[in-house]
Amino acid sequence: MKMKHTTLVFMAMLAAVASSRADLIKPINPAEFDHLHKMIQPSKGESPWRDVAWETNVTNARRRAIAENKPIVIFTAADGSPLGRT
C-alpha cells in the first residue's frame, strides 16, 4: 500500500512540474506534424520484437512451446499485467 501512495505522490509532483512548465513547450505546427511523426517511427529492423508472433494466452503459449520444443518467456510487471489486465 505504501508503494502505491509513494507512486501517486510522485506522479502528482510530476504533473505539477509539467503544468508549471507547459508555457515553455512550443505547440507543434500542423504543417510539421507529418514530418515529425515519420521521424519518431522505428526504422525497419529497429524493433524486431514487433515481428514476433507473441502469445497473450499462457495456456496457448505452453502448448505451442511444447509442440515446437522451444522455451517460454513470461513477461510480467509488479503493478499488474503489461497487457493492462489485472
N, CA, C and O atoms as a Tinker XYZ file with bonds, in Angstrom:
   344  protein
     1  N      0.833000   -1.200000    0.000000    73     2
     2  CA     0.000000    0.000000    0.000000    64     1     3
     3  C      0.870000    1.253000    0.000000    63     2     4     5
     4  O      0.569000    2.224000   -0.694000    81     3
     5  N      1.949000    1.227000    0.781000    73     3     6
     6  CA     2.825000    2.385000    0.865000    64     5     7
     7  C      3.438000    2.708000   -0.500000    63     6     8     9
     8  O      3.610000    3.876000   -0.848000    81     7
     9  N      3.768000    1.660000   -1.272000    73     7    10
    10  CA     4.362000    1.868000   -2.586000    64     9    11
    11  C      3.404000    2.610000   -3.512000    63    10    12    13
    12  O      3.816000    3.508000   -4.247000    81    11
    13  N      2.124000    2.236000   -3.475000    73    11    14
    14  CA     1.149000    2.904000   -4.325000    64    13    15
    15  C      0.999000    4.363000   -3.923000    63    14    16    17
    16  O      0.880000    5.236000   -4.782000    81    15
    17  N      1.004000    4.633000   -2.609000    73    15    18
    18  CA     0.903000    6.007000   -2.135000    64    17    19
    19  C      2.103000    6.826000   -2.603000    63    18    20    21
    20  O      1.944000    7.956000   -3.064000    81    19
    21  N      3.298000    6.258000   -2.486000    73    19    22
    22  CA     4.517000    6.943000   -2.928000    64    21    23
    23  C      4.454000    7.212000   -4.422000    63    22    24    25
    24  O      4.830000    8.293000   -4.877000    81    23
    25  N      3.984000    6.244000   -5.181000    73    23    26
    26  CA     3.861000    6.417000   -6.624000    64    25    27
    27  C      2.879000    7.530000   -6.957000    63    26    28    29
    28  O      3.145000    8.344000   -7.840000    81    27
    29  N      1.760000    7.574000   -6.269000    73    27    30
    30  CA     0.766000    8.624000   -6.512000    64    29    31
    31  C      1.326000   10.005000   -6.187000    63    30    32    33
    32  O      1.098000   10.959000   -6.931000    81    31
    33  N      2.052000   10.112000   -5.089000    73    31    34
    34  CA     2.656000   11.397000   -4.713000    64    33    35
    35  C      3.665000   11.819000   -5.775000    63    34    36    37
    36  O      3.693000   12.982000   -6.179000    81    35
    37  N      4.486000   10.886000   -6.226000    73    35    38
    38  CA     5.485000   11.188000   -7.246000    64    37    39
    39  C      4.815000   11.643000   -8.543000    63    38    40    41
    40  O      5.255000   12.609000   -9.168000    81    39
    41  N      3.747000   10.942000   -8.945000    73    39    42
    42  CA     3.038000   11.313000  -10.169000    64    41    43
    43  C      2.397000   12.698000  -10.029000    63    42    44    45
    44  O      2.383000   13.470000  -10.988000    81    43
    45  N      1.877000   13.011000   -8.866000    73    43    46
    46  CA     1.289000   14.334000   -8.635000    64    45    47
    47  C      2.354000   15.415000   -8.741000    63    46    48    49
    48  O      2.115000   16.486000   -9.298000    81    47
    49  N      3.537000   15.123000   -8.198000    73    47    50
    50  CA     4.636000   16.095000   -8.284000    64    49    51
    51  C      5.050000   16.306000   -9.731000    63    50    52    53
    52  O      5.291000   17.438000  -10.150000    81    51
    53  N      5.134000   15.219000  -10.500000    73    51    54
    54  CA     5.488000   15.345000  -11.918000    64    53    55
    55  C      4.449000   16.160000  -12.678000    63    54    56    57
    56  O      4.793000   16.992000  -13.518000    81    55
    57  N      3.175000   15.916000  -12.377000    73    55    58
    58  CA     2.108000   16.662000  -13.045000    64    57    59
    59  C      2.197000   18.151000  -12.711000    63    58    60    61
    60  O      1.985000   18.998000  -13.579000    81    59
    61  N      2.510000   18.464000  -11.461000    73    59    62
    62  CA     2.625000   19.867000  -11.056000    64    61    63
    63  C      3.778000   20.542000  -11.774000    63    62    64    65
    64  O      3.644000   21.671000  -12.245000    81    63
    65  N      4.909000   19.859000  -11.862000    73    63    66
    66  CA     6.068000   20.433000  -12.562000    64    65    67
    67  C      5.748000   20.603000  -14.035000    63    66    68    69
    68  O      6.056000   21.640000  -14.623000    81    67
    69  N      5.129000   19.589000  -14.640000    73    67    70
    70  CA     4.806000   19.656000  -16.064000    64    69    71
    71  C      3.839000   20.795000  -16.360000    63    70    72    73
    72  O      3.999000   21.501000  -17.356000    81    71
    73  N      2.837000   20.978000  -15.502000    73    71    74
    74  CA     1.863000   22.036000  -15.763000    64    73    75
    75  C      2.482000   23.414000  -15.564000    63    74    76    77
    76  O      2.092000   24.365000  -16.241000    81    75
    77  N      3.437000   23.538000  -14.651000    73    75    78
    78  CA     4.078000   24.832000  -14.437000    64    77    79
    79  C      5.030000   25.171000  -15.576000    63    78    80    81
    80  O      5.358000   26.339000  -15.783000    81    79
    81  N      5.477000   24.163000  -16.315000    73    79    82
    82  CA     6.411000   24.368000  -17.421000    64    81    83
    83  C      5.721000   24.312000  -18.777000    63    82    84    85
    84  O      6.383000   24.421000  -19.809000    81    83
    85  N      4.403000   24.145000  -18.790000    73    83    86
    86  CA     3.662000   23.988000  -20.045000    64    85    87
    87  C      3.831000   25.195000  -20.957000    63    86    88    89
    88  O      3.812000   25.045000  -22.179000    81    87
    89  N      3.994000   26.380000  -20.397000    73    87    90
    90  CA     4.139000   27.575000  -21.215000    64    89    91
    91  C      5.467000   27.597000  -21.970000    63    90    92    93
    92  O      5.623000   28.367000  -22.918000    81    91
    93  N      6.417000   26.769000  -21.564000    73    91    94
    94  CA     7.708000   26.709000  -22.236000    64    93    95
    95  C      7.704000   25.757000  -23.432000    63    94    96    97
    96  O      8.636000   25.766000  -24.237000    81    95
    97  N      6.664000   24.942000  -23.547000    73    95    98
    98  CA     6.584000   23.975000  -24.636000    64    97    99
    99  C      5.871000   24.614000  -25.818000    63    98   100   101
   100  O      4.714000   25.024000  -25.723000    81    99
   101  N      6.583000   24.688000  -26.924000    73    99   102
   102  CA     6.036000   25.292000  -28.128000    64   101   103
   103  C      5.098000   24.303000  -28.820000    63   102   104   105
   104  O      5.476000   23.146000  -29.009000    81   103
   105  N      3.882000   24.720000  -29.206000    73   103   106
   106  CA     2.972000   23.797000  -29.896000    64   105   107
   107  C      3.561000   23.355000  -31.235000    63   106   108   109
   108  O      4.331000   24.083000  -31.861000    81   107
   109  N      3.184000   22.153000  -31.659000    73   107   110
   110  CA     3.651000   21.637000  -32.947000    64   109   111
   111  C      2.848000   22.295000  -34.060000    63   110   112   113
   112  O      1.618000   22.320000  -34.037000    81   111
   113  N      3.560000   22.812000  -35.010000    73   111   114
   114  CA     2.950000   23.417000  -36.177000    64   113   115
   115  C      2.285000   22.302000  -36.987000    63   114   116   117
   116  O      2.952000   21.321000  -37.316000    81   115
   117  N      0.989000   22.416000  -37.321000    73   115   118
   118  CA     0.312000   21.356000  -38.082000    64   117   119
   119  C      1.020000   21.004000  -39.386000    63   118   120   121
   120  O      0.961000   19.854000  -39.822000    81   119
   121  N      1.681000   21.956000  -40.008000    73   119   122
   122  CA     2.397000   21.681000  -41.255000    64   121   123
   123  C      3.608000   20.777000  -41.015000    63   122   124   125
   124  O      4.034000   20.067000  -41.926000    81   123
   125  N      4.164000   20.792000  -39.810000    73   123   126
   126  CA     5.336000   19.968000  -39.488000    64   125   127
   127  C      4.965000   18.606000  -38.909000    63   126   128   129
   128  O      5.823000   17.730000  -38.796000    81   127
   129  N      3.709000   18.419000  -38.545000    73   127   130
   130  CA     3.318000   17.205000  -37.836000    64   129   131
   131  C      3.679000   15.934000  -38.591000    63   130   132   133
   132  O      4.302000   15.042000  -38.015000    81   131
   133  N      3.304000   15.825000  -39.869000    73   131   134
   134  CA     3.579000   14.604000  -40.639000    64   133   135
   135  C      5.070000   14.295000  -40.676000    63   134   136   137
   136  O      5.469000   13.140000  -40.521000    81   135
   137  N      5.890000   15.310000  -40.879000    73   135   138
   138  CA     7.349000   15.124000  -40.911000    64   137   139
   139  C      7.856000   14.623000  -39.555000    63   138   140   141
   140  O      8.637000   13.673000  -39.498000    81   139
   141  N      7.420000   15.251000  -38.477000    73   139   142
   142  CA     7.855000   14.846000  -37.140000    64   141   143
   143  C      7.359000   13.441000  -36.801000    63   142   144   145
   144  O      8.081000   12.652000  -36.193000    81   143
   145  N      6.128000   13.135000  -37.197000    73   143   146
   146  CA     5.571000   11.810000  -36.934000    64   145   147
   147  C      6.396000   10.724000  -37.624000    63   146   148   149
   148  O      6.653000    9.679000  -37.028000    81   147
   149  N      6.808000   10.952000  -38.855000    73   147   150
   150  CA     7.639000    9.983000  -39.583000    64   149   151
   151  C      9.012000    9.831000  -38.920000    63   150   152   153
   152  O      9.576000    8.736000  -38.901000    81   151
   153  N      9.544000   10.921000  -38.380000    73   151   154
   154  CA    10.868000   10.882000  -37.756000    64   153   155
   155  C     10.902000   10.011000  -36.500000    63   154   156   157
   156  O     11.928000    9.395000  -36.212000    81   155
   157  N      9.808000    9.948000  -35.754000    73   155   158
   158  CA     9.821000    9.206000  -34.496000    64   157   159
   159  C      9.414000    7.739000  -34.653000    63   158   160   161
   160  O      9.452000    6.985000  -33.681000    81   159
   161  N      9.028000    7.328000  -35.856000    73   159   162
   162  CA     8.661000    5.932000  -36.085000    64   161   163
   163  C      9.924000    5.073000  -36.120000    63   162   164   165
   164  O     10.954000    5.521000  -36.624000    81   163
   165  N      9.865000    3.851000  -35.596000    73   163   166
   166  CA    11.036000    2.970000  -35.641000    64   165   167
   167  C     11.427000    2.665000  -37.077000    63   166   168   169
   168  O     10.568000    2.471000  -37.936000    81   167
   169  N     12.723000    2.623000  -37.330000    73   167   170
   170  CA    13.219000    2.247000  -38.652000    64   169   171
   171  C     12.998000    0.759000  -38.863000    63   170   172   173
   172  O     12.845000    0.006000  -37.901000    81   171
   173  N     12.980000    0.338000  -40.108000    73   171   174
   174  CA    12.796000   -1.078000  -40.414000    64   173   175
   175  C     13.928000   -1.883000  -39.764000    63   174   176   177
   176  O     15.106000   -1.574000  -39.943000    81   175
   177  N     13.557000   -2.905000  -39.018000    73   175   178
   178  CA    14.533000   -3.744000  -38.340000    64   177   179
   179  C     15.001000   -3.209000  -36.990000    63   178   180   181
   180  O     15.754000   -3.883000  -36.289000    81   179
   181  N     14.566000   -2.011000  -36.618000    73   179   182
   182  CA    14.990000   -1.401000  -35.351000    64   181   183
   183  C     14.327000   -2.071000  -34.146000    63   182   184   185
   184  O     14.913000   -2.127000  -33.065000    81   183
   185  N     13.130000   -2.569000  -34.329000    73   183   186
   186  CA    12.384000   -3.200000  -33.234000    64   185   187
   187  C     11.930000   -4.592000  -33.648000    63   186   188   189
   188  O     10.747000   -4.803000  -33.916000    81   187
   189  N     12.871000   -5.557000  -33.704000    73   187   190
   190  CA    12.498000   -6.889000  -34.193000    64   189   191
   191  C     11.473000   -7.608000  -33.324000    63   190   192   193
   192  O     10.804000   -8.526000  -33.799000    81   191
   193  N     11.338000   -7.211000  -32.063000    73   191   194
   194  CA    10.346000   -7.844000  -31.183000    64   193   195
   195  C      8.929000   -7.618000  -31.682000    63   194   196   197
   196  O      8.016000   -8.368000  -31.337000    81   195
   197  N      8.745000   -6.567000  -32.509000    73   195   198
   198  CA     7.407000   -6.301000  -33.047000    64   197   199
   199  C      6.991000   -7.345000  -34.086000    63   198   200   201
   200  O      5.804000   -7.506000  -34.371000    81   199
   201  N      7.974000   -8.051000  -34.647000    73   199   202
   202  CA     7.685000   -9.046000  -35.680000    64   201   203
   203  C      7.420000  -10.433000  -35.101000    63   202   204   205
   204  O      7.048000  -11.344000  -35.839000    81   203
   205  N      7.604000  -10.606000  -33.804000    73   203   206
   206  CA     7.383000  -11.897000  -33.156000    64   205   207
   207  C      5.880000  -12.124000  -32.993000    63   206   208   209
   208  O      5.138000  -11.216000  -32.619000    81   207
   209  N      5.455000  -13.332000  -33.277000    73   207   210
   210  CA     4.035000  -13.683000  -33.097000    64   209   211
   211  C      3.816000  -14.025000  -31.624000    63   210   212   213
   212  O      3.770000  -15.198000  -31.254000    81   211
   213  N      3.682000  -12.999000  -30.790000    73   211   214
   214  CA     3.547000  -13.187000  -29.350000    64   213   215
   215  C      2.207000  -13.824000  -29.004000    63   214   216   217
   216  O      1.184000  -13.529000  -29.621000    81   215
   217  N      2.234000  -14.698000  -28.013000    73   215   218
   218  CA     1.010000  -15.289000  -27.481000    64   217   219
   219  C      0.595000  -14.475000  -26.264000    63   218   220   221
   220  O      1.443000  -14.100000  -25.453000    81   219
   221  N     -0.666000  -14.203000  -26.129000    73   219   222
   222  CA    -1.155000  -13.479000  -24.948000    64   221   223
   223  C     -1.925000  -14.390000  -24.005000    63   222   224   225
   224  O     -2.422000  -13.945000  -22.971000    81   223
   225  N     -2.021000  -15.650000  -24.359000    73   223   226
   226  CA    -2.703000  -16.639000  -23.535000    64   225   227
   227  C     -1.652000  -17.652000  -23.071000    63   226   228   229
   228  O     -1.037000  -18.323000  -23.900000    81   227
   229  N     -1.443000  -17.769000  -21.763000    73   227   230
   230  CA    -0.393000  -18.630000  -21.224000    64   229   231
   231  C     -0.606000  -20.093000  -21.611000    63   230   232   233
   232  O      0.355000  -20.786000  -21.945000    81   231
   233  N     -1.833000  -20.563000  -21.572000    73   231   234
   234  CA    -2.115000  -21.952000  -21.932000    64   233   235
   235  C     -1.739000  -22.220000  -23.380000    63   234   236   237
   236  O     -1.090000  -23.222000  -23.682000    81   235
   237  N     -2.145000  -21.331000  -24.273000    73   235   238
   238  CA    -1.786000  -21.494000  -25.688000    64   237   239
   239  C     -0.277000  -21.409000  -25.884000    63   238   240   241
   240  O      0.290000  -22.144000  -26.691000    81   239
   241  N      0.364000  -20.519000  -25.151000    73   239   242
   242  CA     1.814000  -20.371000  -25.257000    64   241   243
   243  C      2.524000  -21.649000  -24.805000    63   242   244   245
   244  O      3.490000  -22.076000  -25.438000    81   243
   245  N      2.056000  -22.258000  -23.722000    73   243   246
   246  CA     2.658000  -23.507000  -23.234000    64   245   247
   247  C      2.489000  -24.630000  -24.255000    63   246   248   249
   248  O      3.426000  -25.383000  -24.520000    81   247
   249  N      1.310000  -24.734000  -24.816000    73   247   250
   250  CA     1.073000  -25.775000  -25.829000    64   249   251
   251  C      1.982000  -25.573000  -27.047000    63   250   252   253
   252  O      2.571000  -26.520000  -27.568000    81   251
   253  N      2.074000  -24.342000  -27.471000    73   251   254
   254  CA     2.914000  -24.042000  -28.646000    64   253   255
   255  C      4.385000  -24.309000  -28.346000    63   254   256   257
   256  O      5.097000  -24.863000  -29.183000    81   255
   257  N      4.845000  -23.919000  -27.157000    73   255   258
   258  CA     6.242000  -24.141000  -26.773000    64   257   259
   259  C      6.566000  -25.634000  -26.750000    63   258   260   261
   260  O      7.635000  -26.047000  -27.197000    81   259
   261  N      5.646000  -26.436000  -26.230000    73   259   262
   262  CA     5.857000  -27.888000  -26.194000    64   261   263
   263  C      5.890000  -28.450000  -27.617000    63   262   264   265
   264  O      6.768000  -29.243000  -27.957000    81   263
   265  N      4.936000  -28.037000  -28.436000    73   263   266
   266  CA     4.857000  -28.544000  -29.810000    64   265   267
   267  C      6.094000  -28.177000  -30.628000    63   266   268   269
   268  O      6.541000  -28.961000  -31.464000    81   267
   269  N      6.648000  -26.983000  -30.386000    73   267   270
   270  CA     7.804000  -26.513000  -31.151000    64   269   271
   271  C      9.123000  -26.777000  -30.433000    63   270   272   273
   272  O     10.187000  -26.420000  -30.941000    81   271
   273  N      9.062000  -27.408000  -29.242000    73   271   274
   274  CA    10.243000  -27.699000  -28.434000    64   273   275
   275  C     11.086000  -26.429000  -28.221000    63   274   276   277
   276  O     12.297000  -26.415000  -28.438000    81   275
   277  N     10.399000  -25.378000  -27.792000    73   275   278
   278  CA    11.044000  -24.086000  -27.548000    64   277   279
   279  C     10.747000  -23.633000  -26.123000    63   278   280   281
   280  O      9.756000  -24.048000  -25.522000    81   279
   281  N     11.617000  -22.777000  -25.589000    73   279   282
   282  CA    11.353000  -22.256000  -24.237000    64   281   283
   283  C     10.213000  -21.244000  -24.262000    63   282   284   285
   284  O      9.800000  -20.777000  -25.324000    81   283
   285  N      9.724000  -20.922000  -23.098000    73   283   286
   286  CA     8.663000  -19.929000  -22.976000    64   285   287
   287  C      9.180000  -18.781000  -22.106000    63   286   288   289
   288  O      9.852000  -19.011000  -21.101000    81   287
   289  N      8.868000  -17.568000  -22.491000    73   287   290
   290  CA     9.235000  -16.385000  -21.733000    64   289   291
   291  C      7.946000  -15.721000  -21.288000    63   290   292   293
   292  O      7.064000  -15.449000  -22.103000    81   291
   293  N      7.842000  -15.465000  -20.007000    73   291   294
   294  CA     6.656000  -14.783000  -19.486000    64   293   295
   295  C      7.092000  -13.437000  -18.949000    63   294   296   297
   296  O      7.924000  -13.361000  -18.046000    81   295
   297  N      6.535000  -12.384000  -19.499000    73   295   298
   298  CA     6.841000  -11.029000  -19.055000    64   297   299
   299  C      5.703000  -10.563000  -18.161000    63   298   300   301
   300  O      4.530000  -10.643000  -18.527000    81   299
   301  N      6.068000  -10.079000  -16.992000    73   299   302
   302  CA     5.065000   -9.562000  -16.078000    64   301   303
   303  C      5.605000   -8.298000  -15.425000    63   302   304   305
   304  O      6.789000   -7.984000  -15.543000    81   303
   305  N      4.745000   -7.590000  -14.751000    73   303   306
   306  CA     5.135000   -6.347000  -14.095000    64   305   307
   307  C      4.605000   -6.359000  -12.667000    63   306   308   309
   308  O      3.638000   -7.057000  -12.361000    81   307
   309  N      5.239000   -5.588000  -11.800000    73   307   310
   310  CA     4.870000   -5.561000  -10.389000    64   309   311
   311  C      3.457000   -5.012000  -10.178000    63   310   312   313
   312  O      2.766000   -5.428000   -9.249000    81   311
   313  N      3.036000   -4.108000  -11.009000    73   311   314
   314  CA     1.732000   -3.474000  -10.831000    64   313   315
   315  C      0.634000   -4.107000  -11.676000    63   314   316   317
   316  O     -0.428000   -3.511000  -11.858000    81   315
   317  N      0.876000   -5.291000  -12.187000    73   315   318
   318  CA    -0.149000   -5.960000  -12.977000    64   317   319
   319  C      0.378000   -6.400000  -14.318000    63   318   320   321
   320  O      1.582000   -6.348000  -14.573000    81   319
   321  N     -0.509000   -6.826000  -15.161000    73   319   322
   322  CA    -0.144000   -7.350000  -16.461000    64   321   323
   323  C      0.323000   -6.243000  -17.392000    63   322   324   325
   324  O     -0.268000   -5.163000  -17.400000    81   323
   325  N      1.376000   -6.485000  -18.183000    73   323   326
   326  CA     1.798000   -5.488000  -19.159000    64   325   327
   327  C      0.776000   -5.289000  -20.272000    63   326   328   329
   328  O      0.852000   -4.325000  -21.034000    81   327
   329  N     -0.181000   -6.213000  -20.358000    73   327   330
   330  CA    -1.249000   -6.076000  -21.350000    64   329   331
   331  C     -2.421000   -5.256000  -20.817000    63   330   332   333
   332  O     -3.412000   -5.044000  -21.516000    81   331
   333  N     -2.296000   -4.802000  -19.580000    73   331   334
   334  CA    -3.328000   -3.961000  -18.996000    64   333   335
   335  C     -4.434000   -4.707000  -18.313000    63   334   336   337
   336  O     -5.428000   -4.099000  -17.917000    81   335
   337  N     -4.298000   -6.024000  -18.159000    73   335   338
   338  CA    -5.322000   -6.821000  -17.496000    64   337   339
   339  C     -4.800000   -7.225000  -16.135000    63   338   340   341
   340  O     -3.785000   -7.916000  -16.042000    81   339
   341  N     -5.469000   -6.812000  -15.089000    73   339   342
   342  CA    -5.019000   -7.188000  -13.738000    64   341   343
   343  C     -6.062000   -8.030000  -13.051000    63   342   344
   344  O     -5.867000   -8.443000  -11.908000    81   343
